[in-house]
Amino acid sequence: MRALEVSAPERVALVLALTLLALHAVAPADALEYRRVALSSEPWRVLTGHLVHINWPHALINAAALWAVARLYAPDLGPWRQAIALALSALAISAALAWLLPSIEWYRGLSGALHGLFFAGAAKWLLAERPRTLRRLWLPAVLFVGGWIKVALEQPGGAATPQSDWLGAAVVPQAHLVGALCGTLMGALFAAMDVRRQRQRGKQ
């Protein structure tokens, strides 16, 4: 397991986590949430819908998860890559909700985009780690495989949105699936870029 210090990704994640909590405290969530019928006239909702939450437990859990995931993958994903993973995952989720799951009229929360960040880090770590020994690969492999098992098991099938008692609203596991797919692809791309860069340095 790798020792971590306070890093740039961690600091950026802390700022974003505090922003999430501030938005929940003061922002009109109805004006920012993903709402399918309003996307053409209010396109900002494709991103802002991932920054607002249903209640304080929802906001606090996602803020804490953001900081934890950013810290875990700080050695593998710099602040720009983490920001890209979150933003592209959010856009992919909004697109999937609009085109593939039109029965889901509204959505709030960062959890889907967080799945994108989690899998971007896990895939990049697993694919780019050198040397490729069991000692260095077992943890990213467990994170990647275990994460995908979790995402697969929670899928309800079709356009169903199971009710969550603690949240007081329906959850959207499909957003986690889209985020996981997007994050896995980005992690593989980041890994390929880094391995190629290392090979080029080795030839110099």
N, C-alpha and C positions, 0 to 999 in steps of 0.2 A: 504494500500500500504506500502511496506517495505522500510525503510530507508537504503540506501546503502553508503558505504564508498569505497574509492579506494581499490580494492581487487587484489589478485593474478591473477584470470582469466582476470580481466580488464587490468592489466599490460601486461600479455601475449598477449592478443588481440591487444593491442596497438602496441606491437613489430611486430606482424604478419601483422597488417594493414600497418605499415610503410614499411615492407618487400614487400607487394604487390605493393606499390607505387614505391619502388626502382626497383623492377623487371620490372614494366611497363616502367620506365625511361631508364633502361640500358640493360635489357635482350632481347635476340632475341626471340620474342614470337613464331615465326614460329617453332623454335627448341624445344619449351616447350609445345605448345598447344596439347590437345588431337587430335590425327589424327589417324583414324581407320587403315589405310593401313600401318602405321609405328609402331603399338603397338608391334608386334612380335620382331622387331629389336631394338626398343627404348621404353622399357616397362616403363620407368620413366614418360612417358606422361600421364599415368593413374592418377597420382597425380599432376604433374606440370601443366597440362592443367587447373587445377582449381585455379592456382596462377597467371596466366597471363590474360590480358584483351584486349578488342578490341580497346578502346580509353581511354582518361583521364576521361571523365565523368563516364564511366563504372567502372574504377578502383577506383575512388573517392567514388562513391556511395557504392560499396561493402566494401571498407575499413571503411567507416563511419558506415555502417550497422553492420559490424563485431564488432566494439567497442560497439555499442549500445546494441546488443543482448548479448554480453558477460557481460556487466554491468547489464542488466535486470536480467539475470539468475545467477549472481555471488553467491547468497546465496544457490542455488540449485545444481550448477555444478561447481566443482573445476576446476583448469586449466587442470589437466589430463583428466577429463571427457569431458571437452569442446574440447580438442585436439582429443580425441578418436571419439567424435561425428562428428567433421569435417572430420577427415581422413576416417572413415568408410563410411560416406555419400559420399565422393568423390569417393572412390573405388566402391561403389554400383552404382553410377551414370555412371561411366566409363564402368562398366560391362553391365549395361542396354543399354547404347548407342551401345556398341560393339555387343551384342547378340540379343537385342530386337528391336533396331532402327538402323539397318545397313545403312540406307539411309542418316543418319546424319554423314557426313564424318569428320567434325572437330568441336571442341567446346573449348571455352575459358570462364573463369569466375568462381567466388566463389559463385554465387548466389544459385546454387543448393545445395552445401554443407552448405551454411548458412541456408537454409530451414531445413536441418538436425539438425543443432545446435538449431534453433528456436524451433522446435517441440520436441527435446529431453528435452529442458528446460521446455517447457509448459507442456508436459506430466508428467515429473517427479514432477514438482510443484503441478499439479492438483491431482496426485495420492498419493503423500506422505505427503501432507500438513495436519497437525494436530493442533488443533481439526478441525473436518470437519464441519465447520459452513459456512453459506452463506457469512458472512463478510470476511472470509479467502479464500473462493473458487471462488468468482465471477470473480476476475481478471484473474486467470489462466484459468478458463473456457471460458471466453470471448476470450482470446488469442488463446487457442487451437481450439475452434469452429470457430472463425473468420478466423484464419489462414487456416483451412481446406476449408472453403467456398471460400476464395480467390484462393487457389490452384485448387479447382474443377472448378471454373468459368473460369479460364484462360486456361484450357486444350483445345487444338485445335481439338483433335480427330485424330487417326491414327498417321502417321509420319510427319504431317504438322509442319512447323516451321514458324510462322507468322513473317512478316517483322516489324521491329521497326524503326521508323523515327529517334528518338533521338539517337539510338545506331548505326544506319547506317548499320545494319546487321540483320539477322534473330535471333529471340530469341527461346529458347528451353524450353518451359514450362514443358515438360516431365521430365526434370532434376529436376525441383522444386518438382514434384510429387514423384519421386524416393527419393529425399532427405527428403521430409516430411514423407514418409513411414518408411524410415530407422531411422529417428530421433524419430518418435513416438515409434517404437519398443525399441530403446535404452533408451528413457525416462522411458518407462514402466519397463524395466530391472533395471535401476538405482533406481527407486522407490521401486521395490520389494526388492532389496538388502538393501536399507535403512530402510524400514519398518521391515524387518527381523532382522536387527541389533538392532533396537530400542526395539523389543520384547525380544531379547536375553538379552539386558541390563536390561530390566524390571524384568526378572526372577532371576537376580543375587542378 
